[in-house]
Amino acid sequence: SEKQTATWLEAALLRLPLEQREALILCAVDGLELADAAKALEVSIDTVKTRLRRARLQLVEARTRAQVRAEREESR
């Protein structure tokens, strides 16, 4: 359900390292451009890109693990 997904996403975001979470929230949630996020975080654009990429990969991996766990529980 949407509520479960939102709850899962909130928890997964909190598990991200702070630097990755900040970059992801500024760009994906607040809609800042990379240059504006870089300025706000006082880092280079490339650093923001790296943090975003790592954050997204961690979220995808976490979601995959959660889905595998759910499938295992359903098959019992």
All heavy atoms as a GROMACS GRO file, in nm:
protein
  602
    1SER      N    1   0.083  -0.119   0.000
    1SER     CA    2   0.000   0.000   0.000
    1SER      C    3   0.088   0.125   0.000
    1SER      O    4   0.206   0.119   0.031
    1SER     CB    5  -0.092   0.000   0.121
    1SER     OG    6  -0.021   0.034   0.238
    2GLU      N    7   0.028   0.237  -0.032
    2GLU     CA    8   0.104   0.363  -0.034
    2GLU      C    9   0.158   0.398   0.103
    2GLU      O   10   0.269   0.448   0.115
    2GLU     CB   11   0.015   0.476  -0.086
    2GLU     CG   12  -0.003   0.476  -0.235
    2GLU     CD   13  -0.080   0.598  -0.283
    2GLU    OE1   14  -0.063   0.707  -0.224
    2GLU    OE2   15  -0.156   0.583  -0.378
    3LYS      N   16   0.079   0.372   0.206
    3LYS     CA   17   0.122   0.405   0.343
    3LYS      C   18   0.245   0.322   0.381
    3LYS      O   19   0.340   0.374   0.439
    3LYS     CB   20   0.009   0.382   0.442
    3LYS     CG   21   0.046   0.421   0.583
    3LYS     CD   22  -0.072   0.413   0.677
    3LYS     CE   23  -0.024   0.435   0.818
    3LYS     NZ   24  -0.087   0.540   0.888
    4GLN      N   25   0.243   0.193   0.346
    4GLN     CA   26   0.358   0.107   0.376
    4GLN      C   27   0.481   0.154   0.300
    4GLN      O   28   0.591   0.156   0.356
    4GLN     CB   29   0.328  -0.038   0.338
    4GLN     CG   30   0.232  -0.107   0.432
    4GLN     CD   31   0.198  -0.247   0.382
    4GLN    OE1   32   0.183  -0.270   0.263
    4GLN    NE2   33   0.184  -0.340   0.476
    5THR      N   34   0.462   0.192   0.174
    5THR     CA   35   0.574   0.240   0.094
    5THR      C   36   0.631   0.369   0.152
    5THR      O   37   0.753   0.385   0.162
    5THR     CB   38   0.530   0.262  -0.053
    5THR    OG1   39   0.483   0.138  -0.104
    5THR    CG2   40   0.646   0.311  -0.138
    6ALA      N   41   0.544   0.459   0.191
    6ALA     CA   42   0.589   0.586   0.250
    6ALA      C   43   0.664   0.562   0.380
    6ALA      O   44   0.769   0.623   0.405
    6ALA     CB   45   0.470   0.679   0.272
    7THR      N   46   0.613   0.470   0.462
    7THR     CA   47   0.679   0.437   0.588
    7THR      C   48   0.815   0.376   0.563
    7THR      O   49   0.914   0.411   0.628
    7THR     CB   50   0.591   0.342   0.671
    7THR    OG1   51   0.466   0.406   0.696
    7THR    CG2   52   0.656   0.304   0.802
    8TRP      N   53   0.820   0.284   0.466
    8TRP     CA   54   0.946   0.219   0.432
    8TRP      C   55   1.046   0.323   0.381
    8TRP      O   56   1.163   0.324   0.422
    8TRP     CB   57   0.926   0.111   0.324
    8TRP     CG   58   1.056   0.055   0.281
    8TRP    CD1   59   1.123  -0.048   0.340
    8TRP    CD2   60   1.140   0.103   0.176
    8TRP    NE1   61   1.244  -0.067   0.276
    8TRP    CE2   62   1.257   0.025   0.175
    8TRP    CE3   63   1.128   0.206   0.083
    8TRP    CZ2   64   1.360   0.046   0.085
    8TRP    CZ3   65   1.232   0.226  -0.008
    8TRP    CH2   66   1.345   0.147  -0.005
    9LEU      N   67   1.001   0.412   0.292
    9LEU     CA   68   1.090   0.512   0.234
    9LEU      C   69   1.145   0.605   0.340
    9LEU      O   70   1.264   0.636   0.341
    9LEU     CB   71   1.018   0.591   0.125
    9LEU     CG   72   1.101   0.696   0.053
    9LEU    CD1   73   1.224   0.634  -0.011
    9LEU    CD2   74   1.016   0.766  -0.053
   10GLU      N   75   1.060   0.648   0.431
   10GLU     CA   76   1.106   0.736   0.538
   10GLU      C   77   1.215   0.669   0.621
   10GLU      O   78   1.317   0.728   0.652
   10GLU     CB   79   0.988   0.775   0.627
   10GLU     CG   80   1.023   0.876   0.733
   10GLU     CD   81   0.903   0.919   0.814
   10GLU    OE1   82   0.790   0.915   0.764
   10GLU    OE2   83   0.924   0.958   0.931
   11ALA      N   84   1.194   0.544   0.656
   11ALA     CA   85   1.292   0.469   0.735
   11ALA      C   86   1.421   0.450   0.655
   11ALA      O   87   1.531   0.464   0.710
   11ALA     CB   88   1.235   0.334   0.778
   12ALA      N   89   1.408   0.419   0.526
   12ALA     CA   90   1.527   0.398   0.442
   12ALA      C   91   1.606   0.528   0.428
   12ALA      O   92   1.730   0.526   0.430
   12ALA     CB   93   1.485   0.345   0.306
   13LEU      N   94   1.538   0.638   0.414
   13LEU     CA   95   1.607   0.768   0.406
   13LEU      C   96   1.685   0.797   0.533
   13LEU      O   97   1.798   0.846   0.527
   13LEU     CB   98   1.507   0.881   0.379
   13LEU     CG   99   1.451   0.890   0.239
   13LEU    CD1  100   1.339   0.992   0.233
   13LEU    CD2  101   1.559   0.924   0.138
   14LEU      N  102   1.626   0.766   0.645
   14LEU     CA  103   1.694   0.791   0.772
   14LEU      C  104   1.818   0.704   0.790
   14LEU      O  105   1.908   0.740   0.866
   14LEU     CB  106   1.597   0.771   0.890
   14LEU     CG  107   1.488   0.877   0.901
   14LEU    CD1  108   1.387   0.839   1.008
   14LEU    CD2  109   1.547   1.015   0.927
   15ARG      N  110   1.822   0.590   0.722
   15ARG     CA  111   1.939   0.501   0.732
   15ARG      C  112   2.054   0.546   0.641
   15ARG      O  113   2.166   0.499   0.655
   15ARG     CB  114   1.900   0.358   0.700
   15ARG     CG  115   1.823   0.291   0.812
   15ARG     CD  116   1.809   0.141   0.791
   15ARG     NE  117   1.730   0.107   0.675
   15ARG     CZ  118   1.598   0.092   0.674
   15ARG    NH1  119   1.528   0.108   0.785
   15ARG    NH2  120   1.534   0.060   0.564
   16LEU      N  121   2.026   0.637   0.548
   16LEU     CA  122   2.132   0.687   0.459
   16LEU      C  123   2.228   0.773   0.540
   16LEU      O  124   2.188   0.842   0.634
   16LEU     CB  125   2.074   0.772   0.347
   16LEU     CG  126   1.994   0.704   0.239
   16LEU    CD1  127   1.933   0.809   0.146
   16LEU    CD2  128   2.079   0.607   0.160
   17PRO      N  129   2.356   0.774   0.499
   17PRO     CA  130   2.448   0.870   0.562
   17PRO      C  131   2.396   1.012   0.541
   17PRO      O  132   2.335   1.043   0.438
   17PRO     CB  133   2.579   0.848   0.484
   17PRO     CG  134   2.567   0.708   0.430
   17PRO     CD  135   2.421   0.689   0.401
   18LEU      N  136   2.418   1.098   0.638
   18LEU     CA  137   2.365   1.234   0.636
   18LEU      C  138   2.397   1.307   0.505
   18LEU      O  139   2.309   1.372   0.446
   18LEU     CB  140   2.416   1.314   0.756
   18LEU     CG  141   2.371   1.459   0.764
   18LEU    CD1  142   2.220   1.469   0.773
   18LEU    CD2  143   2.438   1.529   0.880
   19GLU      N  144   2.521   1.298   0.459
   19GLU     CA  145   2.560   1.370   0.337
   19GLU      C  146   2.478   1.325   0.216
   19GLU      O  147   2.438   1.406   0.134
   19GLU     CB  148   2.709   1.351   0.309
   19GLU     CG  149   2.798   1.417   0.413
   19GLU     CD  150   2.944   1.387   0.392
   19GLU    OE1  151   2.978   1.289   0.323
   19GLU    OE2  152   3.027   1.463   0.445
   20GLN      N  153   2.453   1.196   0.206
   20GLN     CA  154   2.372   1.144   0.095
   20GLN      C  155   2.227   1.187   0.110
   20GLN      O  156   2.162   1.226   0.014
   20GLN     CB  157   2.383   0.992   0.088
   20GLN     CG  158   2.520   0.944   0.049
   20GLN     CD  159   2.531   0.793   0.053
   20GLN    OE1  160   2.431   0.722   0.055
   20GLN    NE2  161   2.654   0.743   0.054
   21ARG      N  162   2.176   1.179   0.231
   21ARG     CA  163   2.037   1.216   0.257
   21ARG      C  164   2.013   1.364   0.225
   21ARG      O  165   1.914   1.399   0.162
   21ARG     CB  166   2.001   1.184   0.403
   21ARG     CG  167   1.856   1.207   0.436
   21ARG     CD  168   1.817   1.150   0.572
   21ARG     NE  169   1.891   1.209   0.680
   21ARG     CZ  170   1.971   1.142   0.763
   21ARG    NH1  171   1.989   1.013   0.749
   21ARG    NH2  172   2.034   1.204   0.860
   22GLU      N  173   2.106   1.450   0.265
   22GLU     CA  174   2.093   1.592   0.238
   22GLU      C  175   2.086   1.619   0.088
   22GLU      O  176   2.000   1.693   0.041
   22GLU     CB  177   2.211   1.671   0.296
   22GLU     CG  178   2.210   1.682   0.446
   22GLU     CD  179   2.335   1.747   0.500
   22GLU    OE1  180   2.444   1.735   0.440
   22GLU    OE2  181   2.324   1.812   0.604
   23ALA      N  182   2.177   1.559   0.013
   23ALA     CA  183   2.180   1.579  -0.132
   23ALA      C  184   2.052   1.529  -0.197
   23ALA      O  185   1.993   1.597  -0.282
   23ALA     CB  186   2.302   1.508  -0.193
   24LEU      N  187   2.006   1.412  -0.155
   24LEU     CA  188   1.885   1.354  -0.213
   24LEU      C  189   1.762   1.440  -0.182
   24LEU      O  190   1.681   1.467  -0.271
   24LEU     CB  191   1.865   1.212  -0.160
   24LEU     CG  192   1.754   1.132  -0.226
   24LEU    CD1  193   1.785   1.109  -0.373
   24LEU    CD2  194   1.736   0.999  -0.155
   25ILE      N  195   1.750   1.486  -0.061
   25ILE     CA  196   1.635   1.568  -0.024
   25ILE      C  197   1.638   1.702  -0.098
   25ILE      O  198   1.536   1.746  -0.151
   25ILE     CB  199   1.627   1.586   0.129
   25ILE    CG1  200   1.587   1.453   0.191
   25ILE    CG2  201   1.528   1.696   0.166
   25ILE    CD1  202   1.594   1.448   0.341
   26LEU      N  203   1.754   1.765  -0.104
   26LEU     CA  204   1.762   1.894  -0.174
   26LEU      C  205   1.725   1.881  -0.321
   26LEU      O  206   1.653   1.966  -0.374
   26LEU     CB  207   1.902   1.954  -0.160
   26LEU     CG  208   1.938   2.010  -0.023
   26LEU    CD1  209   2.084   2.055  -0.022
   26LEU    CD2  210   1.847   2.125   0.016
   27CYS      N  211   1.774   1.776  -0.385
   27CYS     CA  212   1.751   1.763  -0.530
   27CYS      C  213   1.619   1.694  -0.564
   27CYS      O  214   1.543   1.743  -0.648
   27CYS     CB  215   1.867   1.688  -0.594
   27CYS     SG  216   2.023   1.780  -0.586
   28ALA      N  217   1.591   1.582  -0.499
   28ALA     CA  218   1.474   1.503  -0.537
   28ALA      C  219   1.345   1.551  -0.471
   28ALA      O  220   1.239   1.543  -0.531
   28ALA     CB  221   1.497   1.356  -0.503
   29VAL      N  222   1.354   1.601  -0.350
   29VAL     CA  223   1.234   1.644  -0.279
   29VAL      C  224   1.211   1.794  -0.296
   29VAL      O  225   1.103   1.837  -0.335
   29VAL     CB  226   1.243   1.607  -0.128
   29VAL    CG1  227   1.120   1.656  -0.053
   29VAL    CG2  228   1.259   1.456  -0.111
   30ASP      N  229   1.315   1.872  -0.269
   30ASP     CA  230   1.301   2.018  -0.277
   30ASP      C  231   1.313   2.070  -0.420
   30ASP      O  232   1.279   2.185  -0.446
   30ASP     CB  233   1.404   2.086  -0.188
   30ASP     CG  234   1.380   2.059  -0.039
   30ASP    OD1  235   1.268   2.018  -0.004
   30ASP    OD2  236   1.474   2.077   0.040
   31GLY      N  237   1.366   1.988  -0.510
   31GLY     CA  238   1.373   2.025  -0.651
   31GLY      C  239   1.486   2.120  -0.688
   31GLY      O  240   1.481   2.183  -0.793
   32LEU      N  241   1.588   2.129  -0.605
   32LEU     CA  242   1.700   2.217  -0.639
   32LEU      C  243   1.780   2.160  -0.755
   32LEU      O  244   1.791   2.038  -0.771
   32LEU     CB  245   1.794   2.233  -0.519
   32LEU     CG  246   1.764   2.350  -0.425
   32LEU    CD1  247   1.666   2.304  -0.320
   32LEU    CD2  248   1.890   2.399  -0.362
   33GLU      N  249   1.835   2.249  -0.834
   33GLU     CA  250   1.928   2.209  -0.939
   33GLU      C  251   2.059   2.168  -0.872
   33GLU      O  252   2.088   2.207  -0.758
   33GLU     CB  253   1.954   2.326  -1.034
   33GLU     CG  254   1.830   2.373  -1.108
   33GLU     CD  255   1.780   2.272  -1.210
   33GLU    OE1  256   1.863   2.198  -1.265
   33GLU    OE2  257   1.658   2.267  -1.231
   34LEU      N  258   2.140   2.092  -0.944
   34LEU     CA  259   2.267   2.045  -0.888
   34LEU      C  260   2.354   2.160  -0.839
   34LEU      O  261   2.412   2.154  -0.731
   34LEU     CB  262   2.344   1.962  -0.992
   34LEU     CG  263   2.285   1.826  -1.025
   34LEU    CD1  264   2.360   1.763  -1.141
   34LEU    CD2  265   2.286   1.734  -0.906
   35ALA      N  266   2.362   2.266  -0.918
   35ALA     CA  267   2.446   2.381  -0.881
   35ALA      C  268   2.397   2.446  -0.752
   35ALA      O  269   2.478   2.484  -0.666
   35ALA     CB  270   2.450   2.482  -0.994
   36ASP      N  271   2.266   2.456  -0.738
   36ASP     CA  272   2.210   2.517  -0.617
   36ASP      C  273   2.231   2.428  -0.495
   36ASP      O  274   2.260   2.477  -0.385
   36ASP     CB  275   2.061   2.547  -0.636
   36ASP     CG  276   2.038   2.654  -0.743
   36ASP    OD1  277   2.123   2.743  -0.759
   36ASP    OD2  278   1.933   2.645  -0.810
   37ALA      N  279   2.216   2.298  -0.513
   37ALA     CA  280   2.242   2.205  -0.403
   37ALA      C  281   2.388   2.209  -0.364
   37ALA      O  282   2.421   2.207  -0.246
   37ALA     CB  283   2.200   2.064  -0.443
   38ALA      N  284   2.477   2.215  -0.463
   38ALA     CA  285   2.621   2.222  -0.436
   38ALA      C  286   2.653   2.347  -0.354
   38ALA      O  287   2.731   2.342  -0.258
   38ALA     CB  288   2.700   2.220  -0.566
   39LYS      N  289   2.593   2.458  -0.393
   39LYS     CA  290   2.616   2.583  -0.320
   39LYS      C  291   2.564   2.573  -0.177
   39LYS      O  292   2.632   2.611  -0.081
   39LYS     CB  293   2.548   2.700  -0.391
   39LYS     CG  294   2.576   2.834  -0.329
   39LYS     CD  295   2.506   2.946  -0.405
   39LYS     CE  296   2.592   2.986  -0.523
   39LYS     NZ  297   2.540   3.107  -0.591
   40ALA      N  298   2.444   2.517  -0.160
   40ALA     CA  299   2.384   2.503  -0.027
   40ALA      C  300   2.468   2.412   0.063
   40ALA      O  301   2.481   2.437   0.183
   40ALA     CB  302   2.242   2.449  -0.039
   41LEU      N  303   2.524   2.308   0.004
   41LEU     CA  304   2.604   2.211   0.080
   41LEU      C  305   2.752   2.249   0.088
   41LEU      O  306   2.829   2.180   0.156
   41LEU     CB  307   2.589   2.072   0.019
   41LEU     CG  308   2.448   2.012   0.024
   41LEU    CD1  309   2.441   1.885  -0.060
   41LEU    CD2  310   2.405   1.987   0.167
   42GLU      N  311   2.789   2.353   0.013
   42GLU     CA  312   2.928   2.400   0.008
   42GLU      C  313   3.023   2.291  -0.040
   42GLU      O  314   3.128   2.266   0.019
   42GLU     CB  315   2.971   2.456   0.144
   42GLU     CG  316   2.888   2.576   0.188
   42GLU     CD  317   2.928   2.633   0.323
   42GLU    OE1  318   3.003   2.566   0.398
   42GLU    OE2  319   2.883   2.744   0.354
   43VAL      N  320   2.981   2.222  -0.148
   43VAL     CA  321   3.063   2.119  -0.212
   43VAL      C  322   3.053   2.139  -0.363
   43VAL      O  323   2.974   2.220  -0.412
   43VAL     CB  324   3.016   1.976  -0.174
   43VAL    CG1  325   3.031   1.951  -0.024
   43VAL    CG2  326   2.873   1.951  -0.217
   44SER      N  327   3.130   2.062  -0.438
   44SER     CA  328   3.127   2.073  -0.584
   44SER      C  329   3.003   2.002  -0.641
   44SER      O  330   2.942   1.918  -0.574
   44SER     CB  331   3.252   2.010  -0.645
   44SER     OG  332   3.249   1.869  -0.631
   45ILE      N  333   2.970   2.036  -0.763
   45ILE     CA  334   2.859   1.969  -0.831
   45ILE      C  335   2.888   1.820  -0.844
   45ILE      O  336   2.798   1.737  -0.824
   45ILE     CB  337   2.833   2.033  -0.969
   45ILE    CG1  338   2.776   2.174  -0.951
   45ILE    CG2  339   2.737   1.948  -1.052
   45ILE    CD1  340   2.760   2.253  -1.080
   46ASP      N  341   3.012   1.785  -0.876
   46ASP     CA  342   3.047   1.642  -0.887
   46ASP      C  343   3.025   1.568  -0.755
   46ASP      O  344   2.982   1.452  -0.755
   46ASP     CB  345   3.192   1.626  -0.933
   46ASP     CG  346   3.209   1.656  -1.081
   46ASP    OD1  347   3.109   1.652  -1.155
   46ASP    OD2  348   3.323   1.684  -1.122
   47THR      N  349   3.052   1.635  -0.643
   47THR     CA  350   3.028   1.572  -0.513
   47THR      C  351   2.880   1.549  -0.492
   47THR      O  352   2.839   1.443  -0.443
   47THR     CB  353   3.087   1.659  -0.401
   47THR    OG1  354   3.229   1.668  -0.420
   47THR    CG2  355   3.059   1.601  -0.262
   48VAL      N  356   2.797   1.645  -0.530
   48VAL     CA  357   2.652   1.627  -0.518
   48VAL      C  358   2.608   1.510  -0.605
   48VAL      O  359   2.530   1.425  -0.562
   48VAL     CB  360   2.575   1.756  -0.557
   48VAL    CG1  361   2.424   1.730  -0.560
   48VAL    CG2  362   2.608   1.868  -0.461
   49LYS      N  363   2.658   1.503  -0.728
   49LYS     CA  364   2.623   1.393  -0.818
   49LYS      C  365   2.660   1.258  -0.756
   49LYS      O  366   2.581   1.162  -0.762
   49LYS     CB  367   2.694   1.407  -0.953
   49LYS     CG  368   2.641   1.517  -1.039
   49LYS     CD  369   2.722   1.522  -1.169
   49LYS     CE  370   2.682   1.634  -1.259
   49LYS     NZ  371   2.765   1.639  -1.381
   50THR      N  372   2.778   1.250  -0.698
   50THR     CA  373   2.824   1.126  -0.637
   50THR      C  374   2.735   1.087  -0.519
   50THR      O  375   2.695   0.972  -0.505
   50THR     CB  376   2.971   1.139  -0.590
   50THR    OG1  377   3.052   1.164  -0.705
   50THR    CG2  378   3.019   1.014  -0.518
   51ARG      N  379   2.704   1.186  -0.435
   51ARG     CA  380   2.618   1.157  -0.319
   51ARG      C  381   2.479   1.112  -0.363
   51ARG      O  382   2.421   1.022  -0.303
   51ARG     CB  383   2.609   1.280  -0.230
   51ARG     CG  384   2.741   1.310  -0.159
   51ARG     CD  385   2.734   1.438  -0.079
   51ARG     NE  386   2.862   1.466  -0.016
   51ARG     CZ  387   2.887   1.573   0.057
   51ARG    NH1  388   2.791   1.663   0.079
   51ARG    NH2  389   3.005   1.592   0.110
   52LEU      N  390   2.426   1.176  -0.466
   52LEU     CA  391   2.294   1.136  -0.518
   52LEU      C  392   2.298   0.994  -0.572
   52LEU      O  393   2.208   0.914  -0.544
   52LEU     CB  394   2.250   1.232  -0.630
   52LEU     CG  395   2.198   1.367  -0.589
   52LEU    CD1  396   2.179   1.456  -0.712
   52LEU    CD2  397   2.068   1.353  -0.514
   53ARG      N  398   2.401   0.964  -0.650
   53ARG     CA  399   2.412   0.830  -0.709
   53ARG      C  400   2.422   0.724  -0.599
   53ARG      O  401   2.352   0.622  -0.604
   53ARG     CB  402   2.533   0.824  -0.802
   53ARG     CG  403   2.550   0.690  -0.872
   53ARG     CD  404   2.660   0.692  -0.977
   53ARG     NE  405   2.788   0.740  -0.927
   53ARG     CZ  406   2.843   0.859  -0.957
   53ARG    NH1  407   2.782   0.941  -1.039
   53ARG    NH2  408   2.960   0.894  -0.907
   54ARG      N  409   2.504   0.750  -0.499
   54ARG     CA  410   2.519   0.653  -0.390
   54ARG      C  411   2.390   0.637  -0.310
   54ARG      O  412   2.353   0.526  -0.272
   54ARG     CB  413   2.634   0.695  -0.298
   54ARG     CG  414   2.768   0.678  -0.363
   54ARG     CD  415   2.881   0.723  -0.275
   54ARG     NE  416   3.009   0.702  -0.342
   54ARG     CZ  417   3.122   0.756  -0.302
   54ARG    NH1  418   3.126   0.834  -0.196
   54ARG    NH2  419   3.233   0.732  -0.369
   55ALA      N  420   2.321   0.747  -0.285
   55ALA     CA  421   2.194   0.741  -0.210
   55ALA      C  422   2.091   0.661  -0.288
   55ALA      O  423   2.023   0.574  -0.231
   55ALA     CB  424   2.142   0.883  -0.184
   56ARG      N  425   2.080   0.688  -0.417
   56ARG     CA  426   1.982   0.615  -0.498
   56ARG      C  427   2.014   0.467  -0.505
   56ARG      O  428   1.924   0.383  -0.496
   56ARG     CB  429   1.976   0.676  -0.638
   56ARG     CG  430   1.910   0.812  -0.638
   56ARG     CD  431   1.913   0.876  -0.774
   56ARG     NE  432   1.843   1.002  -0.774
   56ARG     CZ  433   1.883   1.111  -0.839
   56ARG    NH1  434   1.993   1.107  -0.912
   56ARG    NH2  435   1.812   1.221  -0.833
   57LEU      N  436   2.142   0.434  -0.520
   57LEU     CA  437   2.181   0.292  -0.523
   57LEU      C  438   2.147   0.223  -0.391
   57LEU      O  439   2.098   0.110  -0.390
   57LEU     CB  440   2.330   0.278  -0.552
   57LEU     CG  441   2.372   0.301  -0.697
   57LEU    CD1  442   2.524   0.305  -0.708
   57LEU    CD2  443   2.316   0.193  -0.787
   58GLN      N  444   2.173   0.290  -0.280
   58GLN     CA  445   2.142   0.230  -0.150
   58GLN      C  446   1.992   0.209  -0.134
   58GLN      O  447   1.949   0.108  -0.079
   58GLN     CB  448   2.196   0.317  -0.037
   58GLN     CG  449   2.346   0.303  -0.020
   58GLN     CD  450   2.395   0.360   0.111
   58GLN    OE1  451   2.330   0.345   0.214
   58GLN    NE2  452   2.510   0.425   0.107
   59LEU      N  453   1.911   0.304  -0.181
   59LEU     CA  454   1.767   0.288  -0.172
   59LEU      C  455   1.718   0.172  -0.258
   59LEU      O  456   1.633   0.094  -0.215
   59LEU     CB  457   1.696   0.418  -0.213
   59LEU     CG  458   1.709   0.534  -0.115
   59LEU    CD1  459   1.643   0.658  -0.173
   59LEU    CD2  460   1.653   0.500   0.021
   60VAL      N  461   1.774   0.159  -0.378
   60VAL     CA  462   1.736   0.048  -0.465
   60VAL      C  463   1.774  -0.086  -0.401
   60VAL      O  464   1.695  -0.180  -0.399
   60VAL     CB  465   1.801   0.062  -0.605
   60VAL    CG1  466   1.787  -0.066  -0.685
   60VAL    CG2  467   1.739   0.179  -0.679
   61GLU      N  468   1.894  -0.093  -0.347
   61GLU     CA  469   1.939  -0.217  -0.282
   61GLU      C  470   1.852  -0.250  -0.161
   61GLU      O  471   1.815  -0.366  -0.140
   61GLU     CB  472   2.086  -0.205  -0.241
   61GLU     CG  473   2.180  -0.205  -0.360
   61GLU     CD  474   2.323  -0.170  -0.322
   61GLU    OE1  475   2.353  -0.153  -0.201
   61GLU    OE2  476   2.406  -0.159  -0.414
   62ALA      N  477   1.818  -0.149  -0.082
   62ALA     CA  478   1.734  -0.172   0.036
   62ALA      C  479   1.596  -0.219  -0.005
   62ALA      O  480   1.538  -0.308   0.057
   62ALA     CB  481   1.725  -0.044   0.119
   63ARG      N  482   1.541  -0.160  -0.111
   63ARG     CA  483   1.407  -0.199  -0.158
   63ARG      C  484   1.410  -0.343  -0.210
   63ARG      O  485   1.318  -0.421  -0.185
   63ARG     CB  486   1.359  -0.105  -0.268
   63ARG     CG  487   1.217  -0.129  -0.309
   63ARG     CD  488   1.124  -0.096  -0.194
   63ARG     NE  489   0.986  -0.124  -0.232
   63ARG     CZ  490   0.891  -0.153  -0.147
   63ARG    NH1  491   0.916  -0.155  -0.019
   63ARG    NH2  492   0.771  -0.177  -0.188
   64THR      N  493   1.514  -0.379  -0.281
   64THR     CA  494   1.528  -0.515  -0.333
   64THR      C  495   1.534  -0.614  -0.218
   64THR      O  496   1.466  -0.718  -0.221
   64THR     CB  497   1.653  -0.527  -0.422
   64THR    OG1  498   1.642  -0.434  -0.530
   64THR    CG2  499   1.670  -0.667  -0.475
   65ARG      N  500   1.613  -0.582  -0.115
   65ARG     CA  501   1.621  -0.671   0.002
   65ARG      C  502   1.485  -0.686   0.070
   65ARG      O  503   1.446  -0.795   0.109
   65ARG     CB  504   1.726  -0.619   0.102
   65ARG     CG  505   1.869  -0.643   0.060
   65ARG     CD  506   1.966  -0.615   0.174
   65ARG     NE  507   1.953  -0.480   0.228
   65ARG     CZ  508   2.019  -0.373   0.186
   65ARG    NH1  509   2.104  -0.384   0.085
   65ARG    NH2  510   2.002  -0.255   0.241
   66ALA      N  511   1.412  -0.575   0.081
   66ALA     CA  512   1.280  -0.580   0.145
   66ALA      C  513   1.183  -0.665   0.064
   66ALA      O  514   1.104  -0.742   0.120
   66ALA     CB  515   1.225  -0.438   0.160
   67GLN      N  516   1.190  -0.654  -0.069
   67GLN     CA  517   1.101  -0.734  -0.154
   67GLN      C  518   1.134  -0.883  -0.144
   67GLN      O  519   1.044  -0.967  -0.138
   67GLN     CB  520   1.110  -0.687  -0.299
   67GLN     CG  521   1.044  -0.553  -0.320
   67GLN     CD  522   1.067  -0.497  -0.459
   67GLN    OE1  523   1.167  -0.527  -0.524
   67GLN    NE2  524   0.975  -0.415  -0.504
   68VAL      N  525   1.262  -0.916  -0.140
   68VAL     CA  526   1.303  -1.056  -0.127
   68VAL      C  527   1.254  -1.112   0.006
   68VAL      O  528   1.202  -1.224   0.012
   68VAL     CB  529   1.456  -1.070  -0.141
   68VAL    CG1  530   1.504  -1.207  -0.097
   68VAL    CG2  531   1.499  -1.040  -0.284
   69ARG      N  532   1.270  -1.033   0.114
   69ARG     CA  533   1.221  -1.076   0.245
   69ARG      C  534   1.071  -1.100   0.242
   69ARG      O  535   1.022  -1.200   0.295
   69ARG     CB  536   1.254  -0.971   0.351
   69ARG     CG  537   1.374  -1.003   0.436
   69ARG     CD  538   1.386  -0.916   0.559
   69ARG     NE  539   1.357  -0.774   0.537
   69ARG     CZ  540   1.446  -0.684   0.501
   69ARG    NH1  541   1.571  -0.719   0.479
   69ARG    NH2  542   1.412  -0.557   0.485
   70ALA      N  543   0.997  -1.009   0.182
   70ALA     CA  544   0.852  -1.022   0.175
   70ALA      C  545   0.810  -1.145   0.096
   70ALA      O  546   0.718  -1.217   0.136
   70ALA     CB  547   0.791  -0.897   0.112
   71GLU      N  548   0.881  -1.172  -0.013
   71GLU     CA  549   0.849  -1.290  -0.093
   71GLU      C  550   0.876  -1.418  -0.016
   71GLU      O  551   0.801  -1.515  -0.026
   71GLU     CB  552   0.930  -1.287  -0.223
   71GLU     CG  553   0.882  -1.182  -0.320
   71GLU     CD  554   0.973  -1.164  -0.440
   71GLU    OE1  555   1.068  -1.245  -0.457
   71GLU    OE2  556   0.951  -1.069  -0.517
   72ARG      N  557   0.985  -1.420   0.061
   72ARG     CA  558   1.016  -1.538   0.140
   72ARG      C  559   0.909  -1.562   0.246
   72ARG      O  560   0.870  -1.676   0.270
   72ARG     CB  561   1.151  -1.522   0.210
   72ARG     CG  562   1.269  -1.541   0.118
   72ARG     CD  563   1.398  -1.531   0.195
   72ARG     NE  564   1.511  -1.536   0.106
   72ARG     CZ  565   1.627  -1.481   0.129
   72ARG    NH1  566   1.648  -1.417   0.243
   72ARG    NH2  567   1.726  -1.489   0.043
   73GLU      N  568   0.864  -1.455   0.309
   73GLU     CA  569   0.761  -1.468   0.413
   73GLU      C  570   0.629  -1.516   0.353
   73GLU      O  571   0.557  -1.594   0.415
   73GLU     CB  572   0.743  -1.335   0.485
   73GLU     CG  573   0.860  -1.301   0.573
   73GLU     CD  574   0.849  -1.162   0.636
   73GLU    OE1  575   0.742  -1.098   0.624
   73GLU    OE2  576   0.947  -1.119   0.697
   74GLU      N  577   0.596  -1.469   0.233
   74GLU     CA  578   0.472  -1.510   0.167
   74GLU      C  579   0.476  -1.657   0.129
   74GLU      O  580   0.373  -1.724   0.128
   74GLU     CB  581   0.447  -1.426   0.042
   74GLU     CG  582   0.403  -1.286   0.072
   74GLU     CD  583   0.387  -1.202  -0.055
   74GLU    OE1  584   0.393  -1.259  -0.166
   74GLU    OE2  585   0.369  -1.081  -0.043
   75SER      N  586   0.594  -1.709   0.096
   75SER     CA  587   0.604  -1.846   0.049
   75SER      C  588   0.605  -1.948   0.163
   75SER      O  589   0.603  -2.068   0.140
   75SER     CB  590   0.728  -1.864  -0.038
   75SER     OG  591   0.846  -1.847   0.039
   76ARG      N  592   0.608  -1.901   0.285
   76ARG     CA  593   0.611  -1.993   0.400
   76ARG      C  594   0.476  -2.047   0.429
   76ARG      O  595   0.374  -2.001   0.411
   76ARG     CB  596   0.664  -1.922   0.524
   76ARG     CG  597   0.811  -1.894   0.513
   76ARG     CD  598   0.861  -1.826   0.637
   76ARG     NE  599   1.004  -1.800   0.622
   76ARG     CZ  600   1.075  -1.735   0.710
   76ARG    NH1  601   1.020  -1.687   0.818
   76ARG    NH2  602   1.201  -1.714   0.690
   0.00000   0.00000   0.00000
